[in-house]
Amino acid sequence: MRTNDFFDSLWTDFVAMAPTAADIRRRLEERGERVVNDHVAFRTFDLAPINLNALEQQLFALGYRRDAAYMFLDKKLRAYGYVHTRQAAPRIFLSELITGMFSRRFQELVGNLCAEIDPAIASTPAVFWHGLPWSPVDIETYETLAAESEYAAWLAALGLRPNHFTVHVNALEGFASLEELLAFVESEGYALNTSGGRLKGSPESLLEQGSTLADRVPVQFADGERVIPTCYYEFAKRYRAEGGGLYEGFVATSADRIFESTDRELAKAS
Ligand code: NI
């Protein structure tokens, strides 16, 4: 599969979950901007057949390699950043939930979901926009998982798909800073994730980030429909690292707060 086709398929899936992102992108393009994708992020459980090691095989096949490793102890996640080895292509951020750090009941629920998955699922790149690889969970399961991990509840309800796309702020012509872009997004009426401040990171950390709050979309559960936070749009400005090239990595303390863009309480408050 060509890398461009991979990202086109991801974008199509993503904007169905985050119509706001399509709107913001259109507003930027109307101002004459060419929107470049900085990175796409995915979530998974650390259980076969969809654990990080299984999924990343598809990234390697597309020409990506592992860049840096990240650990989020609070949220019980590990992750890798991936960069393309041969062409200018968006970075990829893939995280997995360390299920062994949760309660027995939680592990049982997640284990049951993963036991339903077709083992061949990770044999094609389409795994990254597969959606639900298990039958829809009931609302009680969603709430039980959410009590321990918003990340897990999101994944159980929405399955495998992009969690967010990210605008590469460096490539915008009409915005000198991330702050200017965030002010524009707000002036257009879109709510930002303010957890840890609306602008996360600093030039010293080589990466500044902000994001919208996740859209809220009706999702079909086993026992009825419910509107839940889905996906969001992120904005990233990168600074030059030692050696002159743009910093290619991520900043764990900022990413930790960015994860909260899909929290149910934050989304409600907006
Ligand atoms: Ni991100």
Residues whose N, C-alpha, C, O or C-beta is under 5 A from the ligand:
A	BS01	NI	A41 E234
